[in-house]
Amino acid sequence: MGDKAGGKGGAKSALKTPLSSGFELNNGSTKSRKGMNVQFEFEDRGGKRDKAANGGKNPVKKPTPPLQLRVEQELPENVTCLMDCEAAQVLEGIQEQMVVLSEDPAIKIPASFDKGLQRAKRGNNYTSLQSVQEVLQNLKKHGVADSELCLIANIHPESADEVFSLVPSLKGKKNKLLEPLNSALDELSKIECSA
Amino acid sequence: MFLKAQLQWNVIIPADNLDAKGLALQKAIIVRLMDEFAAKKATSSLGYFLAVTSLDKVGEGRVREHSGDVLFPVTFTCLTYKAFSGEVLEGEVHKILKHGVFIRCGPVENIYLSHLKMQGYSFVPGENPIFMSEKAAKIEKGVKLRVMVIGVRYMEAEKEFQAVANLDGDFLGPI
């Protein structure tokens, strides 16, 4: 998060690395004292690349691969993803009990509960949770992960292009998914509340 | 993204809450669990703790020497919220600065969208500063934006998450 990537359309890189890291400098670059930020101009040498502190990063900008959702790899055991509409149902149920719960001063409600509830309600634009789950289960049979299903439900996409653009991890299965996805989006649009 | 997690925690009940009838004991366990749950606030793996949804199992109590308290292993299900890298979410702008805006989404208050990730938008200073695009689209306080999260950081001391977002991309932008 702290690195800046410059050089759009060119061959410049801005590196914040002290000289002690031992990378080679190109002609026309500026040596600086240890710890100061420097800007380097790299020539495109075709096959040969300068070594940089971060391990030989190609100074000519390649298109960066789109950021992939990797929720399943990051989640601990016994943890599953929920769609906003599912979470809204659970949190609204708790809210209904809130009057009773708040009468007992010993019972503490987490500080994030209200914000979580508002968030879930805002994302819940469907008339029937069960129908959403049924529609998305069909996509699951085609290899769509739970986190990807949740993302699709939450963003209310209008087209398959929108899904593939916002969930790049599905692009690899585009041919296989296009038809079932279009069908699912059609079904979801029928059960969506008008805003 | 909302998460449902099944966790096992140890809940310690002071000796004076132990009741032969058992009903007060169950309540004491639940109250103590909810107290600890609320105090925990957030973890790096699960995000912000929102609510305990069910008490699944209460194990056998073990008496702790010296204090006389009893420790119960408790299995419960809870709801949490966490932002993930690569996730697309819709947040509300709540602060405008010269070099970017801050967006909130649910319990995550500090999602930073840099002006470098808002191509086509430029800062318009004033009493109510805004970002304005070439096509006259405005980003100001209260505007809802669809962004992609590109980085998330958990700060243990404050028990808060910070995130960095991107507006440059198809189907991203003001809603």
Interface residues (C-beta under 8 A of the other chain):
Chain A: M1 L67 Q68 L69 R70 V71 E74 L75 P76 N78 V79 T80 C81 L82 M83 D84 E86 A87 V90 L91 I94 D104 A106 I107 K108 I109 P110 A111 S112 F113 K115 G116 L117 Q118 R119 A120 R122 G123 S147 C150 L151 N154 I155 P157 D161 E162 S165 L166 V167 P168 S169
Chain B: M1 F2 L3 K4 A5 Q6 L7 V31 M34 D35 F37 A38 A39 K41 A42 S45 L46 Y48 F49 L50 A51 T53 L79 Y81 F84 S85 G86 E87 V88 L89 E90 C105 G106 P107 R146 M148 I150 G151 R153 V164 G169 D170 F171 L172
